[in-house]
Amino acid sequence: MIKRIAALLVVLIFASYNRAAEPIIGMAPAALDQPRVYLQIARGVNGPALVARANDQKTSAVEAFLDTGASGIVLANNTAKALGIKAEQSASRSPVSYEDVGVGGTEKFAVSEPLFLSLAAYSSDIDGDTANYGKPIGPFLFQLKPGGDQLDAFTGGTDIVGMPAMQNRVIVMDPRGLAKLDKIKTSLLPPGDRAIPSVSKTVPLTYVSFSRFSKITPAGSPPPASMANPMIGPDPFQPTDRASPVRVSYQGKSTTLTMLLDTGSACSVISTEKAKQLGVTYADDGSTLLGVAKAEQFSLPVGGIGGIKTSTGFYLDLLTLPAKTGDPIIYAKAPLLVSDITVIDSKTQKSFTLDGVFGMNFLVASASITAGILPDIDKVVDGPFQVIVIDHSRHSLGVK
């Protein structure tokens, strides 16, 4: 009888909890886009912006992804060459190499000369040659991506503005036009700016440094700029951290996660260990999930630092983000890829695997994507929010 009463209380509490916070239903596996900004680069705080010349045209504007999942600032090989950016050398004149990790594994980068950057808002109404750039910040050492990998072949190179340029700033995104193939209107503002919109719900963020998992060669060389990344949940390296976790459930089983908030990721991820706790594992073929009906599985190629990696995913019954203000944000039938993003401490050689990644598909318009020579975009779903605010000064993700 006591067990039955306890079970009844749990059901009543859960039902009340869900009435207060209606779940978001139907998000698709891949976001249609990620936020971007325009970037200008200079060698001095008051120096002229570096200019690229192509086809008898000149431009100082670099279109870059605004990526909270990136600890540094990354320039594609084509961009660095076009702007004439030089790579650092060691005291013995040997090239400096920086090893970083991403969704596809580890990758080595060259390290740039000291540079300053300025940022401008991004939308369909701006072509990059705008006068509305912020004050230069820096100097920073950038990561210079080598050319010739798979991503370069598909995109011509990707430029990334990561956390060093976002410290104590506020990202504001208006994603309402994305389902109609418009751009996400994105700006990076100082705290207290009147242009920052109000939000109805906020999620607390925990900032975690991954610098211990990078490696600089030769040892003692100045590394590129690197800052902590925002995560939802307790700090995985601080066992006593009492921050509220992300809660997930599937077919009667549940577990908790700390998820990287990654605006540079089109999709969301759960580790193989956490998926196993939900009764989901990979079959011997490495591509089929056991514990999930075949019709409820999907696969996606995911590109980033380390290259391109294809994984299989499934739909959680519920994914719940903790609330800082307002009701918790709850997703029903939430799509997650099952994939491990593992990093290795460069000193101790101990490995660490992220519990998961909270990507843009939960925040903006998303779709089902079938891989191929020309990816097939199907079942476009509008985003659940009108406004997204990531306030690094207040350690919060806000939505409305």
N, C-alpha and C positions, 0 to 999 in steps of 0.2 A: 504493500500500500504506500509506504514512504517513497519508494522508487517511482510509482505511478504519479504521485503528487508532484514530485520533483520534475518528472518529464513533462507534466502538464504545465507547470510553471515556466519551463524553458520555452514551450510552444507559445504560451501566451505572451511572454516577454518578446520573443522573436516576431510574432505577429504585430504587436504594438510598435516595435522598432521599425518594421517595414511600412506601416501606415504613416509613420512620421517622415520616412525618407523613401519615396517611390523609386524603384530601381529604373535604371536606364537600360533599355532593351534593344538589341539588334545591331550593336556596333560590329563592323566588319574587320577582317584581319589586318588590312593595310591602309594607312592614311593616304589620302590623295596627294598630300604635300607636307613639307615641314617649313617652319619659319625661316626667313632669310633677312639679311640686312645688306646695305651697301657699305663697302669698306674702302677707305683711302689710306695709303701707306706713305710715310715720309721718313727720312733719315734723321731729322731733327724736329724738336717740338715746334719750331717756327719755320721749318723748312718746307719747300714746295712738295706737293704730292708727286710720287713717282708715276710716270706716264708710260703706258704700253702703246706701241705703234703696230698697227696691223691694217693691211689693205689701204694705205695712205690715210688712215684715221688714227686719232689719238684719243685715249681715254685714261682717266685716273681711277675710275670706278671699278671695283671688284665686287661681283655678286657672290655672297657667301652665306652658308647655312649658319644660323644662330643655334648652337648646339650645347645644351646643358650637360650632355653626356661626355663632352670632350674636356679633358683637363687642361689642354693647351690650345694654341692657335696654329692652324695647319694651312699651308699654301700648297696648291697643286704644282707639279713640276712646270707645267706650261705657264702658270701665272708668275712664278718666281723668275723664270727665264724672260718673260715679256717685260717685267718691271726691272730687270737687271739686278735682282737681289743677290747678294753674295753669301756664300756659306762660310761659317767660322772654321778656323783651323786651330789645332793645338799649338803649344809652344814649340813643338818639334816639327811644325808645318804639316802634320798628318791631318786628314779630315776628321772632324768630330762627328760621332754617330750617336743617335739617341734611339733606344728601343722602347716602343710603346705597345700597348695591347688593345684589342678591340674585339668586335663580334666574330671576326674571322681568324683570330690568333694574333701573334706578334708581328710587328713590322718595324723596320729600321728607317730613320729619317736623318737627313742632314740638319744642322742647326744654323739659323740665319744670323746675320749681323744684327746689332741692336737697331730696332725700328720703333717708330711711333705709329699709332693708328687712330683714325677718326671714323665714326659710324653715322649712317643716315638711315632713316626709316625706309621700309620696303612696301610697295603695293603696286597694283596695276597702273596707277597714275604717275609713277615715278620711273624714269628711265635710267637713273644712276647718275646723270650729270646734274645733280641737285646742289644747291648752295646750302642746304640744311644739314650740314655735317656738324657733329658735336666737336667739342674741344679735343685736341690730340691727347692721348694718354700713352704712357710708356716710360722709358723704353722697354720693349719686350724682345726676347729671342723667340722667333717662330720655329715651328717644325716644318721642314721643307721635304715634301713627299717626293720620293723617286718616281720617275716615269715608267710607263710600260706595263702596269698591272692591268687586271681585268676591268677595274672601275674606270681607269683612264680610257680604255678601249671603248667603253660604252658612253662615257660622259665627257671625255676630253679633260677630265680632272675636276676635283671638287675642293673648294676652299671652305674652311671651317673657322668660325669665330667661337672659341670656347670660353671657359669660365674666367680666365684672367681679364677679359674685356668686360665681364658682367659683374664684377665684385661690387656689392652694395648698390646695385642698380635694379631696375624694375622692367621686366619684359611685359609688354602689352600686345596681345594678339586679338584681332578681329577676324574670325574664320568664316563669317556668314556667307561669303560668296564662293567658297571653295567647292561646294557641291555642283556649282554651275561653271566649274573650271576657271574661276577667278583665282587671284592670289590671296594668301593670308596676309592681311595688313599687319605689319609688325613694326614696333618701335622699342627702343631701349631708353628709358627715362630715369632721371635722378629721383630719389625718394621725395615724396611730398609734391611732385609736379602736379599741377592742376589737370593735366591731360590724363592722369591715371584714373580709370573708371572705378566705380564702386562694384563690389562683388557680393553675392548672397551666401556663398559657402567658401570656407578656406580649409586647406589641408596642411598640417605642419610638416616642415621639411627638416631633415638632418643632413649636415654637410660633412662629407667624408673624403679624406685625402687618399689618393692612390699612388702618391709619388714613390712609395717604397717598392712599387712593382715595376718601375721603369729603370732603365740602365743607361748610363752615359759612358762613352768610350772615346778617348782615353779617360781613365778615372781621374777625377779632379777637374775636368773641363766644365765650364759653366753650362748648366742644362737649360733647355728652353723653359719659358714661363709655364708654371703649372699651379693650378688652384683646385681646392676641394669641390666635389660634385654634389648636387642635391639628391637626397634619397628620401623615400617615404618609408618610415619605420625606424627602429632603433639602429644605432651605429653597430655594424657587425663586428667591429674590432674593440668594442667597449661592452663587455658582458654585463655591466651594471646599468647600461643605458635603459631607461624606462619609457622611452618614446613608444607610442602606440603603433602596432604593426599593421600591415595590410592583411586582411583576412580573406581566405578563399575556401570554397567548398565545391565538391563534385561527388555526386552519387552517394551522399551520406557521409563522406569523409571530408575532413577540413584540416587546414594548416595555416600558419602565419608566414608572412614574407617581409623582407626589407627590399624594396624595389628602387632601382635607379630611375630617377625622373629624367628621361632622355628625349629632348625635343629634336634631336637629330635622328631618331629611330622612327621609321614609319610603322613598325609593328611592336608588339609587346611579347615578353618572353618569361617562361618559368624554367628553372633548372631541372635536370633529370631527377635529382634527389627529392626536390619538393614535389614534382609530379608523381614520383613513386609513392610519396606519402598520401597521395590522392588516389592511388590504385592504378596509375597510368605509367607504363614503361614502353621502351622500344623493343620491337621484335628483333630477331637475329639479323634480319635484312637491313636494319639500321634506318628504315624509312617508314615503317608501319608501326602505329601505336597499338599496344595491347591494353585492353580495358576501356577502349573507346570504339563505338560502332564505326565501321569504315566510312559510312556516309557522313559522319560528323567530323571527319578529319580533313585537314587542308595542308598544303605545303607552300613555302615561300622561299625564294632566294633572298638573303639579306646581305647587303654590302656595307662595308665600313673599313676601319683600320684592320689590316690583316687580310683583306680580300673579300670574297663572296662565299657565303655558306648557306646551303639549303637545309631547312629543318621542317619537321611536321608539327602541326598544332591541333588543338581541340578547343572546345567551348566549355569553360567553367560554368557551373550552375550560378555561382555568385562570386563577385569580387567586391570587397568593401574597403574604401579608403577611410582612414580615421579623420575625425572632424576637429578643426581648431576653432572654427565658428560655424554656426548653422548646422544643418543635418549632415550625417555622413553621406558620402557619394557612393551609391551602390550600383553595380553593373550586373545585369542578369544575362546569361548566355554570353560570357565574356571570352573573346578569342585570345589564346596565348600559344605561341610556338614553344615547343620543348627543346631547349638548347642550353648548353653550358658555356658561360663566359668565364674562363678561368685565368687567373693571374698568378704569377710566381714572384715571391719576395726576392729581390736581387741579392740580398745579403744572406738570408736564412734558407733560401730555396724552398720555403714552405708555400704551398699553393692555397688559393682561396677562390671559391666559385660564388658568383652572385646568385642570390635567391631568384632574382628576376629583374625585368626591365619594364617600366611603365612608359609606353611609347605614345606617339601622337594619334594613333588610331582610336584611343579612348577620349580624345579631346576635340578632334575636328572630323570633317567628312571623311568617310572611309569606304573601302570597296573590297570585293573578293577579286583576287588577281591570279590568273593562271599563267604560269611561266612559259616562256617560249622565245623564239627569235623576236617576235613582236608580242609583248605581254598583253593578255586579254583582260580588260577591266570590266567587271560585271557587278551588278547589284550595288550600285552606289547608295550609300546611306548618309543622310545629312548629319552634321555634327550636333551634339547635344547642348552646346553652349554658344551664347552670343559674344561673350567676352572671356578671355583667359588672361590672368595676371600672375606672373611668377615674380614674387617680390623677394629678391635675394637679401635685401636689407632687413626684412622681417621674417625671413625663413618660412615663407608660405606660398602655396599654390592656391589661387583664388579663381572662382568661376561664377558665371551668372547666365 
